[in-house]
């Protein structure tokens, strides 16, 4: 008998838990940086580290959600194309929309890195 160790629901809960812990840690660093003077906070290492963590989180979370969406859309598109091959072009549009999630995360990360 083959048994799944991680089902999709448990995997998604673990991803959201890790994202929540990362956001809480980033909030703690942000509160510490705000406790100091605001103009000086950007010049310290804590301010730079906070922006670096935010950039990593933006790319990481957007890529994970994009890959999840691509997996779901890709399997549905393959099933639809097996019945009607002419639906292949429409499936590519939906795959491109799901890939846009990762591109938006990358754009946000580039904007954050430019603030450093």
C-alpha positions in Angstrom: 0.0 0.0 0.0 1.3 3.4 -1.0 0.4 6.1 1.5 0.8 9.8 0.9 2.9 11.4 3.6 1.8 15.0 2.9 -1.6 15.7 1.4 -2.2 18.9 -0.4 -4.1 20.4 2.5 -1.3 19.7 5.0 1.3 21.0 2.6 -0.6 24.3 2.1 -1.1 24.7 5.9 2.6 24.3 6.4 3.4 26.9 3.8 0.9 29.4 5.3 2.4 28.6 8.8 5.9 29.3 7.6 4.8 32.5 5.9 3.0 33.6 9.1 6.1 33.0 11.2 8.2 34.9 8.6 5.8 37.8 8.7 5.7 37.9 12.5 9.5 37.9 12.6 9.6 40.7 10.1 7.1 42.6 12.1 9.2 42.2 15.2 12.2 43.6 13.4 10.1 46.4 12.0 8.9 47.4 15.5 12.4 47.4 16.8 13.5 49.6 13.9 10.7 52.0 14.4 11.5 52.3 18.1 14.7 54.0 17.0 14.5 57.2 15.0 12.8 56.8 11.6 15.5 58.4 9.4 18.3 56.4 11.1 16.4 53.1 10.8 17.0 52.8 7.1 20.8 53.4 7.5 21.2 50.7 10.1 21.8 47.0 9.3 18.4 46.1 10.8 16.6 48.3 8.3 18.5 46.7 5.4 17.9 43.2 6.7 14.2 43.9 7.0 14.0 45.0 3.4 16.0 41.9 2.4 13.7 39.6 4.3 10.7 41.3 2.7 12.2 40.8 -0.8 12.8 37.2 -0.1 9.3 36.7 1.2 7.8 38.5 -1.8 9.6 36.2 -4.3 9.3 33.0 -2.3 5.6 33.3 -1.5 4.7 34.4 -5.0 6.7 31.6 -6.6 5.1 29.0 -4.4 1.6 30.2 -5.1 2.4 30.5 -8.8 3.7 27.0 -8.9 0.6 25.7 -7.1 -1.7 27.6 -9.6 0.3 26.3 -12.6 0.0 22.7 -11.3 -3.7 23.0 -11.0 -4.3 24.8 -14.3 -1.8 22.6 -16.2 -3.5 19.3 -15.1 -6.9 20.7 -15.9 -5.7 22.0 -19.3 -4.2 18.6 -20.2 -7.4 16.9 -19.3 -9.4 19.3 -21.4 -7.0 19.0 -24.4 -7.2 15.3 -24.3 -10.9 15.6 -25.1 -10.7 18.7 -27.3 -7.3 19.4 -28.8 -8.3 22.9 -30.0 -8.4 24.2 -26.4 -4.6 24.2 -26.2 -4.3 27.9 -27.1 -6.8 29.0 -24.5 -5.0 26.9 -21.9 -1.8 28.8 -22.6 -3.5 32.1 -21.7 -4.5 30.8 -18.3 -1.0 29.4 -17.7 0.4 32.8 -18.5 -1.9 34.5 -16.0 -0.8 32.2 -13.3 2.9 32.9 -14.1 2.2 36.5 -13.7 1.9 36.0 -10.0 5.6 35.1 -9.8 6.5 38.1 -12.0 4.6 40.5 -9.7 6.5 39.1 -6.7 9.8 39.6 -8.5 8.8 43.2 -9.4 8.0 43.9 -5.7 11.3 42.4 -4.7 13.2 44.6 -7.2 11.4 47.7 -5.8 12.3 46.7 -2.3 16.0 46.1 -3.1 16.2 49.5 -4.8 15.0 51.0 -1.5 18.1 49.6 0.3 
